[in-house]
């Protein structure tokens, strides 16, 4: 089976954390597993991490785990918004989650609502407090982060373009151009960049994506994304396996048209 150069980040949840389902997803290039700590049940997370490590051994390849912190958010049911009163992007809850992540040996920690390089540096100090060496993915979802992108890229280990929350901070028509600019800067800096949010969202309910979604995923790869991410699609959608298979098909086709131009900085 041909595997793409770019990686697929898959969020696991009730729809995908059963052994049989997750194993098939890994066989179809679910390369990195994301744990969304906006919903943090430590017992469930411990079980999921154990399952990932067991399947990693069975599949005979490394499967990095990405712990995604909630950050300073105001949760309203299934929706949330950034808490503009927050003084730091790292909350007391985040610090507890980081401690747990270090103890469980996660590979990456994704820091939400980054405002500037100082947030990344603070996160690194917290990780080191618990004797961890986890790498940090800075999530770009605020206008101030876009404005400070060069400094953030310099201190982070990777970048996630979190287009959902970013769309609440900047005019939505600007997002494609912000995305392209961030991807270019990350490529030049040699830092991995993940394009995320609503990539195949219609597949939460449907077995095939829209044409616009297919174009969106392909465009992210053509621009130089090192990874593309699935969220609700695989965490709670009706078709988690089909979504990963479809994502892989789109990425492979985009890379075929790029030829040797695509140089990927992998999350390892």
N, C-alpha and C positions, 0 to 999 in steps of 0.2 A: 504493500500500500504506500502510495506517495504521500509524504507529509509536507506541509507548507513550511516555509522559512519563518514567516510571522507566526506568533503564538495566539492561542485562543485562551482567554481567561474566563473560567466558568464559575458562577456563583452557585453554591449548593444550598439546598433547603429541603423542605418536605417533599418536593417533587423529584429530588435527585439524590438523596442521601441514603438510599437503599442500595445494598451491595451490588445487585445485578445491574441496576440502572447506571450507577456510577462507573462500574467496570466497562460497560459498553461505551460510555462517554469518553473514558480514558483511551479506549481502543480507537476512537475516532478523533483523536487529538484534542481532548480537553487537556491543555498543557499546564495550566496554572489553576489552582483551586482557590477561589475567594470565599472567605467567611465574612459575612456582613454582620458586624457587631452592633448594629442598630437594634438587632434582636439577639440579645446575649444571654442564652441559657447555657451556663458553663457545663452542665452535665451533657447536654446535647452536643455542644462544641467538642468536648473531650471525646465523645463517641465518634463524631465525624472525623476528627483528626486521626484517631486510631484507625478508622476504616481507610482513610486516604493512605496512611503509611503501610497498611497491610496490602492494599491494591497496588501501591507503588512497587512493592517487592514482587508481587505476582506478575506485574507488567514488565518488570526489569528495566524501568527507567525512572529518572528523577522527576518528581511532581512537586514543584514549589507550592507552598501554602502562603496566601496573601491574607493577612488579617486587616480588615478595613474598619477603622475606628469611626464612631459616630460623630465625634467632635461636638462643638457647641451648637446644638440644634434644638428647636422647639418642635416636638412631635405632636401632630394632630391626626390621630388615627393612622391611616396608611401614608399620610402626607407629612412633610416636615418643611421647616424653613430655618435659615441661619439666624442664630441669636445675636443680633447686632450689639447687644450689651456686653458680650463676652470680651474679656481682656486678653485672652490667649486662645489659640486653636486647640489647646490640650486641656481637657476638663479633668476633674478628679476621677470621674468614671473612666476616662481614657487611660489614666495612669494605672488604674487597677487592671484594665484590659491588657495594657502593655506588659505588666507583671505576669499575667496569665499567659500571654503569647510567648514571652521569653521562657517561662517554665515548660510550655508545651513544645517549644522548638519550632515555631513558625519561621518562615524564611524572610518574609517581607511584612512591613507594617505600613499601611496606607493612612496618611494623615489628612483628615478632612478640614476643609475651610482654612487652608493655609493662607496667611496674609502676607508673609514675607519670609526671607531666609532665616530670621530669628526663630520662627516657629519650628522649622526643620531642625535647627541646632538645639532647641529646647527638647524636642522629641528625642534626639540622639542622646542627650544627657540623661533623660529618663530611662532609656533603654540600657545605658551603661550603668545606671544606679542598680539595676537588677542583674548586672553582669551579662547582659545580652550583646549580641553583635548583629542583630537583625538590620537589614537594609530598609531604607525609607523611601516610599513612593509619595511624592507630594501631589495632592489632588488640587487641580486648578479649577475652582468653582466660584471665585470672587473677582470682582473688577480690580481690586488692589493687587491680587496675585498675578493677573495678566500684566499689570503695569510693572511688576517687579520680577517678571519671568526669568530674565537673564540671571539675576542673583539667586533665585530659587533653584534653577537648573544647576548652578555651580555647586550648591551644597547638598542637593538631594541625590539619591541613587537612581531615581527614575521619576517620571512624571505621568500622572493620569489626567487626561482632559475629561473632566466630569461635566458633560454638557447639560445635564438636567438642572443642577443648581446654578451653573453658569448662566443659563438662560433666564434666571431670575435677577441677575445682576447687570447684564448687558443686553442691548437690543438683540432680539433673537436672530435678526438677519445678519448680524456681525459674526455669529458663531462659526460659520464655515471658514471665514478668513482668519479668525483667531486660531482655530484649529490648525489650519495650514501653516501659520507662522510658528506656532509652538512645536509642531512636528519638525519643521525645518531646523529650528534652533536646537532641538534635542538631537537630531541626526548629526548636526555639526559638532555638538559637544560629546557625541559618543555615549549618550545616556538613553536607556530604553524609554519609549513613550507608548502609553496605552490610550486608545480612543474608546470612550465608554458612553453608555446611556442610550437606550431605546434603539439599539442597532437592528434587532429583529423583533421588536416589541409585539407585532401582530401575531407572532408565533406563540405567545402566551395562550391564545385561544384558537389559533388556526394552524394546520399542518404545513402550510407554505407561507412565505413572507410576501410582502408587497414588492412591486418592482422598484419603488423608491428606496425601500430598505436594502435591497440587493445592491443598488447603485451606491448607497451610503457606505456600506461595508467595503465594496470594491474601491471607492474613492479614498477611503481611509488608508487602504493598503497602497494605492497608487501614489498617495502623498508621502508615504514613508513610515506609516505606523509600524511599530515593532510588535504590537499586540492589539487585538480587538476584544472587547469584553461583553459577556452576556450576564444580565442581572436577573430580573423577574422571569425572563424566558426559561431559565433552567432551574431557578430556585422554587418557583411555584407554578410554572406553566404546565399546560397539558401535554406538551410535546418536547421535553428536555433533550432526549436523544436525537430526535429529528432536527432540532434546532442546531445542535453541535455539528451534525453531518452537513446541514445546509451551509453553515458558516464556513466549514472547511472547504466545501466546493467553491464558494465565492472567493475565498482567499487564494486558493490554488489557481483559479482562473485569472484573477488579477495579477498574480505573480508570473503566470505564463506570458502575459502581455508585457510585463516589465523586463523579462529576460534576466540578464546578469546584473541589472542596475540595482536590484533590491539587496541592501546590506542590512542585516538584522542584528540589533543588540538585544540578546535574549535575557529574559528573567530566568535565572538558573538556581 
